[in-house]
Amino acid sequence: MNENKYLIVLEKLLMDHGWQGPLREGLEKLLESTTEKMGYKRMSLAIFDPKTQSIEFSLYVGHSRTPKYTYTPGQGIIGQVVKEQSPMIVPLMKDDPNFLNLAFDRSSEELSSLSFISVPIKRQSQENEPEILGVLNAEMELRDLPELESNCRFLQVLGMFIARQTSFLQEEVSRQKEQPQFTPAELNIARQSMAQNKLISSSKAMNQIMNQIMQVAASRATVLIRGESGTGKELLAEAIHNLSPRKDKPFIKLNCASLPNELLESELFGYERGAFTGAMGQKKGRFELAHQGTLFLDEVGELSAEAQAKLLRAIQEGEIQRLGGEKTTRVNVRIICATHQPLENLIEQGRFREDLYYRINVFPIFIPALRERCEDILPMADHFLQLFCREYEKNIKRISPPAIDLLIQYHWPGNVRELRNCLERSVIICNEEVIRTYHLPSTLQTAESTATDHELPFVETVARFEQELIIDALKKARGNMLQAARDLRVSYRIINYKVKKFKINPKRYCTD
């Protein structure tokens, strides 16, 4: 591949990865794409920590083993690249005595069939001296020296582009090492606090989000919560506040989409008497009300250009100025923002300030849609059932299995908000001890979700009702079909026929 083709590949890679989402995830995707498009076998990124003088593999693609060794400057190929701040090419791994093979423990077959390139990643320090951040490595099938040299130049250019990103990653790794690990007792307290904030979940995705919350809660970092409408961004923001040292201070909320632009600034920053027609007195804005506490700005993408400029100044300088006033007021506020919009697209359209985006995107958290974490549907449904049973003084004990099937199969375009409304409606109209399919909204009972497009709605409704009655009777009779028939006052022959028709397994309901 000639140099022009390398430049084309590099340009394509950088266009494909605009550093959206978490930094680590963006770098990992870049390594994956580079590995695929350049025909490499593996790639890795090792970070140099000047405090501990250690070189640790933070990202790696194609390696089946977890790195189990940390290098020091001057040790092996990796250490020499850090010490000399210059690239190194290994035409054949097994022939180079400096290739120690300690981190990933490659097999002898691999050592006899792979070439290796390692290039430094460095930036200019404040003293205008090159500062080593880490090394970028690539492994590939054996290639001749001219082609290895071309690949080396390609990797050097790629390293220049990711140097700035890697510097932030280096700081992140160092901070994680300095942060104390959470004890089981602390984890339990955090989970209880999450439950108190109505964050009910059992999915892996939400457990990862909980860990992110625990990491960021104790800091002053600005958080940007992203996700579709109705996923619970406000509850997440409140959980961060309640787990933070500011939990005893105000938690102030403002939905930027609920007010016209001309009122947003006055709500955020307050106003003085006479600032505009109708301003009969002085009013504090949300920033002042949230002093020493947390300010949650929902739908931050709806802010006007003028409000964005003032918000940026407030975050940077820690001070605000009321409308119609000349005096500045110092505020100590932790900012949490949320949006369902792709802010990167708004930046391209000139509707959102890029500098503000980087200020609020210090610690991004993404909440998946409910349809992407089906494990959370039942725990939340049970929670809402208990909540509304208390509110409406109903004695509903559970949700029937067929109704559960409908809840799980539905795609929930309105996310958690729609699920909550669905359970509230069901509790209101239910006069039994069980929520059944006919208590659920008609939107959940479409042919697509129930697979009944070949049956008449009336026939299907009767069949589902029969199925629920038989399952309830079998549960009460602990799987005894004869006793279930007696309880339902029908013959055993009918129960046996219906059980086979509906493919019900009575043994599921047997208990010791």
WOURGI-V630385 format. One record per residue. N is the residue number from 0. RES is the residue in three letters. OMEGA is omega in degrees with one decimal (NA if undefined). BURIAL is I if it has 9 or more other ideal C-beta (glycine too) atoms within 8 Angstrom, else O. Layout:
n:res:omega:burial
N:RES:OMEGA:BURIAL
N:RES:OMEGA:BURIAL
//
This chain:
n:res:omega:burial
0:MET:-178.7:O
1:ASN:-173.9:O
2:GLU:179.6:O
3:ASN:178.9:O
4:LYS:176.6:O
5:TYR:-179.7:I
6:LEU:178.1:O
7:ILE:178.5:O
8:VAL:-179.4:I
9:LEU:179.3:I
10:GLU:179.8:O
11:LYS:-179.9:I
12:LEU:-177.7:I
13:LEU:175.9:O
14:MET:-178.7:O
15:ASP:-174.7:O
16:HIS:-179.3:I
17:GLY:178.4:O
18:TRP:175.1:O
19:GLN:178.7:O
20:GLY:-179.3:O
21:PRO:-175.6:O
22:LEU:-177.8:I
23:ARG:-179.6:I
24:GLU:-179.9:O
25:GLY:179.0:I
26:LEU:-179.8:I
27:GLU:177.9:I
28:LYS:178.4:I
29:LEU:178.2:I
30:LEU:179.2:I
31:GLU:-179.8:I
32:SER:179.5:I
33:THR:178.6:I
34:THR:-178.0:I
35:GLU:-173.2:O
36:LYS:-179.1:I
37:MET:178.4:I
38:GLY:177.3:O
39:TYR:176.6:I
40:LYS:-179.6:O
41:ARG:170.7:I
42:MET:177.8:I
43:SER:178.6:I
44:LEU:179.3:I
45:ALA:-176.8:I
46:ILE:177.9:I
47:PHE:178.2:I
48:ASP:-176.5:I
49:PRO:-179.6:O
50:LYS:-178.1:O
51:THR:-177.2:O
52:GLN:-179.7:O
53:SER:178.2:I
54:ILE:-172.0:I
55:GLU:178.5:I
56:PHE:-177.9:I
57:SER:-180.0:I
58:LEU:178.5:I
59:TYR:-177.4:I
60:VAL:178.0:I
61:GLY:178.7:I
62:HIS:178.4:I
63:SER:-178.9:O
64:ARG:174.5:O
65:THR:-179.3:O
66:PRO:-174.7:I
67:LYS:-179.2:O
68:TYR:177.1:O
69:THR:-178.3:O
70:TYR:173.4:I
71:THR:-179.9:I
72:PRO:179.9:I
73:GLY:-177.1:O
74:GLN:179.1:I
75:GLY:179.2:I
76:ILE:-178.8:I
77:ILE:-178.7:I
78:GLY:178.9:I
79:GLN:178.0:I
80:VAL:178.3:I
81:VAL:-177.3:I
82:LYS:-176.3:O
83:GLU:-177.8:O
84:GLN:178.1:I
85:SER:-175.8:O
86:PRO:177.2:I
87:MET:179.1:I
88:ILE:176.5:I
89:VAL:-177.3:I
90:PRO:177.5:I
91:LEU:-172.6:I
92:MET:-172.3:I
93:LYS:-177.5:O
94:ASP:-177.5:O
95:ASP:-178.4:I
96:PRO:179.4:O
97:ASN:177.5:O
98:PHE:-169.3:I
99:LEU:177.2:O
100:ASN:-176.9:I
101:LEU:-172.3:O
102:ALA:-173.3:I
103:PHE:172.9:O
104:ASP:-178.9:O
105:ARG:-179.9:O
106:SER:179.2:O
107:SER:177.7:O
108:GLU:179.3:O
109:GLU:179.8:I
110:LEU:-178.2:I
111:SER:-174.1:I
112:SER:-174.4:O
113:LEU:169.2:I
114:SER:-174.9:I
115:PHE:176.0:I
116:ILE:177.7:I
117:SER:-179.4:I
118:VAL:179.3:I
119:PRO:171.7:I
120:ILE:-174.8:I
121:LYS:179.0:I
122:ARG:176.4:I
123:GLN:178.9:O
124:SER:-179.8:O
125:GLN:177.5:O
126:GLU:179.2:O
127:ASN:175.2:O
128:GLU:178.3:O
129:PRO:-179.4:O
130:GLU:-177.6:O
131:ILE:179.3:I
132:LEU:-178.0:I
133:GLY:-179.5:I
134:VAL:175.6:I
135:LEU:-173.5:I
136:ASN:176.6:I
137:ALA:175.4:I
138:GLU:-176.3:I
139:MET:174.0:I
140:GLU:-174.7:O
141:LEU:178.1:O
142:ARG:-179.6:O
143:ASP:-172.9:O
144:LEU:178.9:O
145:PRO:179.5:O
146:GLU:176.1:I
147:LEU:178.8:I
148:GLU:176.9:I
149:SER:177.2:I
150:ASN:179.2:I
151:CYS:178.9:I
152:ARG:177.3:I
153:PHE:-178.3:I
154:LEU:177.1:I
155:GLN:178.7:I
156:VAL:177.8:I
157:LEU:178.6:I
158:GLY:177.8:I
159:MET:-177.4:O
160:PHE:-178.1:I
161:ILE:-178.8:I
162:ALA:-178.6:I
163:ARG:179.2:O
164:GLN:-178.1:I
165:THR:178.3:I
166:SER:176.3:I
167:PHE:179.1:I
168:LEU:178.2:I
169:GLN:178.3:I
170:GLU:-179.9:O
171:GLU:179.8:I
172:VAL:-180.0:I
173:SER:179.2:I
174:ARG:-179.1:O
175:GLN:178.4:O
176:LYS:-178.1:O
177:GLU:-177.3:O
178:GLN:176.3:O
179:PRO:177.2:O
180:GLN:179.9:O
181:PHE:176.4:O
182:THR:176.7:O
183:PRO:179.5:O
184:ALA:178.5:O
185:GLU:177.5:I
186:LEU:-180.0:I
187:ASN:177.5:O
188:ILE:179.8:O
189:ALA:179.6:I
190:ARG:177.7:I
191:GLN:178.2:O
192:SER:178.2:I
193:MET:179.7:I
194:ALA:177.9:I
195:GLN:177.7:O
196:ASN:176.2:I
197:LYS:175.4:O
198:LEU:-176.8:I
199:ILE:-178.5:O
200:SER:173.6:I
201:SER:-176.5:O
202:SER:178.3:I
203:LYS:-178.7:O
204:ALA:-179.1:I
205:MET:174.9:I
206:ASN:176.6:I
207:GLN:177.6:O
208:ILE:178.2:I
209:MET:177.1:I
210:ASN:177.1:O
211:GLN:179.9:I
212:ILE:-179.1:I
213:MET:179.2:I
214:GLN:-171.4:O
215:VAL:-171.4:I
216:ALA:-174.9:I
217:ALA:-177.9:O
218:SER:175.0:O
219:ARG:-173.8:O
220:ALA:175.1:O
221:THR:-176.2:I
222:VAL:173.8:I
223:LEU:-179.4:I
224:ILE:-177.5:I
225:ARG:179.4:I
226:GLY:-179.2:I
227:GLU:176.8:O
228:SER:176.7:O
229:GLY:-178.6:I
230:THR:176.8:I
231:GLY:-177.9:I
232:LYS:-180.0:I
233:GLU:178.2:I
234:LEU:178.4:I
235:LEU:178.3:I
236:ALA:179.8:I
237:GLU:177.5:I
238:ALA:177.4:I
239:ILE:179.6:I
240:HIS:-175.9:I
241:ASN:176.6:I
242:LEU:-175.3:I
243:SER:175.5:I
244:PRO:-179.1:O
245:ARG:-171.6:I
246:LYS:179.3:O
247:ASP:179.5:O
248:LYS:-174.1:I
249:PRO:169.0:I
250:PHE:-173.1:I
251:ILE:-177.3:I
252:LYS:173.6:O
253:LEU:174.7:I
254:ASN:-174.3:O
255:CYS:-179.8:I
256:ALA:-174.8:O
257:SER:-177.4:O
258:LEU:173.9:I
259:PRO:-175.1:O
260:ASN:-177.1:O
261:GLU:178.9:O
262:LEU:-175.8:O
263:LEU:-177.9:I
264:GLU:179.9:I
265:SER:177.5:I
266:GLU:-178.9:I
267:LEU:-169.0:I
268:PHE:-179.2:I
269:GLY:179.4:I
270:TYR:176.7:I
271:GLU:177.3:I
272:ARG:179.7:I
273:GLY:-179.2:O
274:ALA:178.1:I
275:PHE:-179.2:I
276:THR:-179.0:O
277:GLY:178.0:O
278:ALA:-174.0:I
279:MET:-179.5:O
280:GLY:179.9:O
281:GLN:178.9:O
282:LYS:175.5:O
283:LYS:177.0:O
284:GLY:-177.2:I
285:ARG:178.7:I
286:PHE:-179.6:I
287:GLU:179.0:I
288:LEU:-178.7:I
289:ALA:-178.0:I
290:HIS:-177.0:I
291:GLN:-178.5:O
292:GLY:-174.8:I
293:THR:175.6:I
294:LEU:-179.9:I
295:PHE:179.8:I
296:LEU:179.4:I
297:ASP:-177.8:I
298:GLU:-176.6:I
299:VAL:178.8:I
300:GLY:-179.5:I
301:GLU:-179.4:O
302:LEU:176.2:I
303:SER:-178.9:O
304:ALA:-179.2:O
305:GLU:178.6:O
306:ALA:177.8:I
307:GLN:179.8:I
308:ALA:-179.7:I
309:LYS:177.5:I
310:LEU:178.4:I
311:LEU:179.4:I
312:ARG:179.8:I
313:ALA:-179.9:I
314:ILE:-176.8:I
315:GLN:-172.2:O
316:GLU:-177.5:O
317:GLY:178.6:O
318:GLU:-178.7:I
319:ILE:176.5:I
320:GLN:-179.4:I
321:ARG:175.0:I
322:LEU:-179.7:I
323:GLY:-179.8:I
324:GLY:178.7:I
325:GLU:-176.9:O
326:LYS:175.0:O
327:THR:-178.5:O
328:THR:177.9:I
329:ARG:178.1:O
330:VAL:176.4:I
331:ASN:-172.2:O
332:VAL:172.9:I
333:ARG:-175.0:I
334:ILE:170.1:I
335:ILE:-179.4:I
336:CYS:177.3:I
337:ALA:176.9:I
338:THR:172.1:I
339:HIS:-176.8:O
340:GLN:172.5:O
341:PRO:-175.6:O
342:LEU:179.0:I
343:GLU:177.9:I
344:ASN:178.4:O
345:LEU:177.6:I
346:ILE:179.0:I
347:GLU:179.6:O
348:GLN:-179.7:O
349:GLY:-177.2:O
350:ARG:178.7:O
351:PHE:-176.4:I
352:ARG:179.9:I
353:GLU:-179.4:O
354:ASP:176.3:O
355:LEU:179.1:I
356:TYR:-178.6:I
357:TYR:177.7:O
358:ARG:-176.6:I
359:ILE:-176.4:I
360:ASN:-179.5:I
361:VAL:-179.8:O
362:PHE:-179.0:I
363:PRO:174.1:I
364:ILE:-179.6:I
365:PHE:177.5:O
366:ILE:178.6:I
367:PRO:175.3:I
368:ALA:-177.2:I
369:LEU:-179.5:I
370:ARG:-179.9:O
371:GLU:178.3:O
372:ARG:-174.8:I
373:CYS:179.5:I
374:GLU:-177.6:I
375:ASP:-173.5:I
376:ILE:-176.2:I
377:LEU:177.0:I
378:PRO:179.6:I
379:MET:178.1:I
380:ALA:177.3:I
381:ASP:178.4:I
382:HIS:179.6:I
383:PHE:178.1:I
384:LEU:179.0:I
385:GLN:-179.2:O
386:LEU:-175.3:O
387:PHE:173.2:I
388:CYS:176.8:I
389:ARG:-176.8:O
390:GLU:-176.4:O
391:TYR:176.1:O
392:GLU:176.6:O
393:LYS:179.0:O
394:ASN:179.3:O
395:ILE:-170.5:I
396:LYS:-174.6:O
397:ARG:175.1:O
398:ILE:-176.8:I
399:SER:179.7:I
400:PRO:177.8:O
401:PRO:177.1:I
402:ALA:176.0:I
403:ILE:178.9:I
404:ASP:179.2:O
405:LEU:-179.9:I
406:LEU:-176.5:I
407:ILE:-176.9:I
408:GLN:-176.0:O
409:TYR:-174.1:I
410:HIS:173.4:O
411:TRP:177.5:I
412:PRO:178.3:O
413:GLY:175.4:I
414:ASN:-173.6:I
415:VAL:179.4:I
416:ARG:179.1:I
417:GLU:177.7:I
418:LEU:178.6:I
419:ARG:179.7:I
420:ASN:179.7:I
421:CYS:-179.4:I
422:LEU:178.4:I
423:GLU:178.9:I
424:ARG:-178.4:I
425:SER:178.9:I
426:VAL:-178.0:I
427:ILE:-173.9:O
428:ILE:-177.4:O
429:CYS:176.4:I
430:ASN:178.5:O
431:GLU:178.0:O
432:GLU:-177.2:O
433:VAL:171.7:I
434:ILE:-178.2:I
435:ARG:-174.2:I
436:THR:-177.2:I
437:TYR:173.2:O
438:HIS:-177.9:I
439:LEU:179.6:I
440:PRO:-178.3:O
441:SER:-180.0:O
442:THR:179.4:O
443:LEU:-173.5:I
444:GLN:178.5:I
445:THR:178.3:O
446:ALA:-177.0:O
447:GLU:-175.8:O
448:SER:-176.2:I
449:THR:-179.6:I
450:ALA:-177.3:O
451:THR:-174.1:O
452:ASP:179.1:O
453:HIS:-179.7:O
454:GLU:177.4:O
455:LEU:180.0:O
456:PRO:-178.4:O
457:PHE:-179.9:O
458:VAL:-180.0:O
459:GLU:179.7:I
460:THR:178.8:I
461:VAL:-179.0:O
462:ALA:179.4:I
463:ARG:179.0:I
464:PHE:177.3:I
465:GLU:-179.0:I
466:GLN:179.5:I
467:GLU:179.5:I
468:LEU:-179.0:I
469:ILE:178.8:I
470:ILE:177.9:I
471:ASP:180.0:I
472:ALA:178.1:I
473:LEU:177.2:I
474:LYS:-179.4:O
475:LYS:-178.2:O
476:ALA:178.9:I
477:ARG:175.7:I
478:GLY:-179.8:I
479:ASN:-176.0:I
480:MET:179.5:I
481:LEU:178.9:O
482:GLN:177.4:O
483:ALA:177.5:I
484:ALA:178.5:I
485:ARG:-178.2:O
486:ASP:-179.4:I
487:LEU:178.1:I
488:ARG:173.8:O
489:VAL:-179.3:O
490:SER:177.1:O
491:TYR:-179.0:O
492:ARG:179.6:O
493:ILE:179.5:I
494:ILE:179.7:I
495:ASN:178.5:I
496:TYR:-178.1:O
497:LYS:179.5:I
498:VAL:178.2:I
499:LYS:-178.9:O
500:LYS:-177.2:O
501:PHE:179.0:I
502:LYS:177.5:O
503:ILE:177.8:I
504:ASN:-177.9:O
505:PRO:-177.4:I
506:LYS:178.3:O
507:ARG:-173.5:O
508:TYR:175.9:I
509:CYS:176.0:O
510:THR:-179.1:O
511:ASP:NA:O
//
